Amino acid sequence: MKVVIAIPARNSEKTLETTFNEIPLRYRNCVILSDDGSTDSTSKIAHKLGIKVFKNSAKYGYGSNLKNCFKNALNEGAEIVIILHSDNQYDATKIPALANLIEEGKTEFVIGSRILGDKANGMSAFRFFGNRALGFAENFVMGTKLTDLHSGLIAVKADLLRSVPFELNSDDYGFHTDLILQSHYAGARFAEVGIPTRYDNISTSISIYKSIVYGFDMLITLSKYMLHKYGIKKIPQFSIKKLNRVRKFYITA
């Protein structure tokens, strides 16, 4: 299966090369980067590394950048799309473990779990407990037991992406939750792979203010999901053709 690694980036000149060099060699022949209006040398470095670049003329937001990643990866003929952040926070050497689960037909959506990887070593207490609290709410609504629903390293099968209207999702950080809920509604199977993570001065994290806004946005999206699921109100974002699956389940690797 053709694996396309899509890197959402903004002002990542200090970390992009290190991130790219951690990608296993056999996956480096199809790497794309969506540059959300960087004002530094991110795109120039990407070109030098042989990465295909798609650049916005201005900053449109994290979710908008992920939309570009997925759309361009599909246009490149991807059968599996892997999202890898450009700040070197996530261990790119784990990419084969994520891709293999989809290639083996075990799942359609794989999450690189920081909780399984190293108990989120280095993550601030605020973000750790916020992650767990929001994750509890999502798991409760979906009936799952996933450990890290907010990871920035994920692998998604192209067939699943084509079945969900991800272009209707948030242009900000809420995109990630939107996509998971859409995928769950479509009947996707989820899996997790433990990944080590790094938290240092050059790794990016959203501000506390944006984290709080993200939390409220997520709760609103959960409410919309439930309204649609139980037929109370039709939400276009969740008007999704179900995948041809007998049952949903999650696995942990």
N, C-alpha and C positions, 0 to 999 in steps of 0.2 A: 504494500500500500504506500502511496506517495505521501510523505510527511512534510508539511510546510511549517517551519517555525516562524511565528509572527511576533515581532518585538514592538510593543508600544513604547514610544520614547519621547522625552522632552528634556532638553538640556542635559544630556547624558554623556558628554565628552570624556568625563573622568572614569567612567565605568564600562562603557560600551565594549571596548576592545577586550577587557578582561572577561566580560560576560560571554562574548562571542568565542573566545579561545577555550572556554570550558565546555562548549557544545561538542559532543563526540564527533569525530571527523566524518563519519558516514552521514551525518545529518546536516553538514555545513553547506552542501551543494544547493539547498533550497531554503534560504533564510531571507525573509523580507522584514522591513522596518517601516513603521508608520510614525512619522515625525510630526508631533503636534505643535508646530510653530516654534521650534527651538530657535534661540538667539545665539547659540554657541556653535561649535564645530561638529555637532552630532552627525548630521547628514554627510559631511565631508569624510569623517572617520568611517562611517558605514560604507560609503562608496569605496574607500581604500581597502576595506576588508572584503569587498566583493558582495556586499549585501545589497539587494534591490530595495531602493528607497521610494516611498510615497510620502510626500511632504505637504502638510497644510500650510497655507500662507499665514495663518494666525492660530492662536490657541482656541480650540473648540471644546476641550474637556476630555477626561479619561474615557468615558463611555463612548464618545464620538470616535476617539482614537481606536478603541477596540472594534467598533463597527467597521472602520477602515481595514483593520487587521484581518477580520474574518472575510469581508467582501473581497479583498485583494488576494487572500490565500485561496479562496474558492476559485477566483479567476485564474490562478496559477495552476489549477487542476488538483488541489489538495484533496486527499481522501481522509487525512487526519490533520487537524490544525492544532498546533501547540502554542499557547501563549506563554511567553517568557519575558519577564520584566527586564529592563535594560540596566537596572541599578546594581546588579550582581548580588542581590539579596537572596535569591533562590539558587540552589545548586543545580546547574544545567547538566551535570553528569548523570542526573537521574532521568533524563529525557527518555532513554530507551525503555526504562521500566514502565513509564506511562504509555508510551506508544505500543508496547508489546501487548498490553491488556486489551487494547482495541483491535490490534491485528489478529489476536487469537479469538476474537469474537465474544469475549467475556463481558464487554461493557461498551457504552457509547460516550461516557463522560468520566474522565479520570481527574481527580484532584490531588495535587501534591500537598500533603498534609504536614504543616509545621508542628502540629501537636504530636503526631505519631513520630515525626522525624527526630526531634530533640526537645520535646516538651516546650517548644517556642522559646528556646534558650536566648536570652537577650531582649525579648519583647517586653516592653514596659508593662507594669501591672495593670494600668488603665486599659491598654489595648488588649491584653490577655483576657481579662475578665469581661471586657466589652465584647470581644470575639466570642467567648463562651456563652454569654447571655443571649446575644443575637442568634448564635448558632442553635441554642436551645429552642428559641421561638420558631426558627425555620424547620428544625427537625420535628417539632411538635406538629406543625401544620402539614408537613409532607409525610410524616410517619416513617422517618429515616433515623439513622444513628450515626451520621457523618460527623467527623471530628473537627474539620476545618473548612467551613463553607465560604471563607473569604480569602483564600489563598490566591496569589498572583501567578501560580504555575499550574496550568490546566491543559488537558488534552481533550479535544472534542471531535467526534466522528463527523465528517462532512455531511453525511445523510441526515444527521440530526439537525445540523445548522440550517440545512435547506428546508426543514420541516417547521421551523419556528420563525416568527416575524421579529427577529432581533433588531431590525432597524427601528422598531417602535419603542425600544428600550431607552432608559435614561442616557443622556449625554454626559452624565457625571459618574461618580463612583457607584451609584445604584445599579448601573448596567449589569454588574456581576450577579447580584441577587436576582435581577430580572431574568437573566439567562438560565440560572439554575432552576428557578420556578417554572419557566417555560419548558425546560428540558424534562423536568419531573412530570409536568402535565402531559407532555408528549409520550410518556411511558419509557423514558430513557433509564438504563441501568447505570448506576454510579459505582465507582471504585475509588479507593484512596491508596496512595503510595507515600510512605514516610519520607520526608526530605529534610536535610539540614538547612538551616537558614542563618544569615548573617545580619547583624544590626550594628552598623557603625555610622560614622559621621557623613559618609558619602552615599549611604543607602537612603532612599527616599521613603518617607512615610507621610500619610495625610495628617494634617493638623488636628488637634483635639476638637476644635470647632467643627471642622469638616466631618470628623468622626461622629460627632453628635448629630449633625444634619443627616449624615448617611444612615444612622440608626433609625431616625424618624422616617426617612424615606423608605427604608426597608419595611418598617411596620405598615406603612401605607400600601406598599406593594403586596405584602402578605394579605392585607384586607381585601384588595382587589382580586387577588388569586382565589380567596375563599368565596367571594361574591360570585365570581364566574363559575367556579367548580360546582357550587350548589345551586346554580341556575337562578340566582337572585337578580343578577345584572350581567349582561353580556359585556365583556371587556375585550376589545379588539386585540390587545396584547397577548391574550390567552386563547384566542380563536385559532386553535392549532389542530392539525391533522395528527392523530395518534400514530405512533410507530407500530409496526406489525410485531408486537411483542405479547406473549402470553401473560407475563407477570413482571413486576418491577422488584428489584432487590439491589442491595449494595454489597460490595465485597471490599475487603481490606487486604492490601499486599504489603 
